[in-house]
């Protein structure tokens, strides 16, 4: 194979599949967790789990550095 063919295959496998897989992962995270978290945060009365996590975040120590 010459350089053009092998570089085209490498570009396709690296860029198209790499970016496509990264976008698929980010979209699944958005569908699963992020959208549900935003929906729970906008409720008139927060859920007990949200209140518990907010309390845990407020008592957590900041990282040193």
C-alpha positions in Angstrom: 0.0 0.0 0.0 1.2 3.5 -0.7 1.3 6.3 1.8 -2.0 7.9 0.6 -4.0 4.8 1.1 -2.6 4.0 4.5 -2.9 7.6 5.7 -6.5 7.8 4.5 -7.3 4.6 6.4 -5.5 5.9 9.5 -7.3 9.2 9.3 -10.7 7.5 8.9 -10.1 5.0 11.8 -8.6 7.6 14.1 -10.7 10.6 13.5 -14.1 9.4 12.3 -14.4 6.5 14.7 -12.6 8.3 17.6 -14.8 11.4 17.4 -17.9 9.4 16.7 -17.4 7.2 19.8 -16.6 10.2 22.0 -19.8 12.0 20.9 -21.8 8.8 21.5 -20.4 8.5 25.0 -21.1 12.2 25.8 -24.6 11.9 24.4 -25.4 8.8 26.5 -24.1 10.6 29.6 -26.4 13.6 28.7 -29.4 11.3 28.3 -28.8 9.3 31.4 -27.5 11.5 34.2 -27.2 15.1 33.2 -30.7 15.6 32.0 -32.2 13.9 35.1 -30.0 16.0 37.4 -31.2 19.2 35.7 -34.8 18.1 35.9 -34.4 17.3 39.6 -32.7 20.6 40.3 -35.7 22.5 38.8 -38.4 20.8 40.9 -40.3 23.0 43.3 -39.5 20.7 46.2 -36.0 19.0 45.9 -35.8 15.3 46.2 -34.3 13.8 49.3 -31.3 12.4 47.3 -30.6 15.9 45.9 -30.7 17.5 49.4 -28.4 14.8 50.7 -25.9 15.3 47.9 -26.0 19.1 48.3 -25.3 18.7 52.1 -22.4 16.4 51.3 -20.9 18.9 48.9 -21.2 21.7 51.3 -19.4 19.8 54.0 -16.6 18.4 51.7 -13.1 19.7 52.2 -11.6 21.5 49.1 -8.6 19.7 47.5 -5.2 20.9 48.5 -3.1 22.5 45.8 
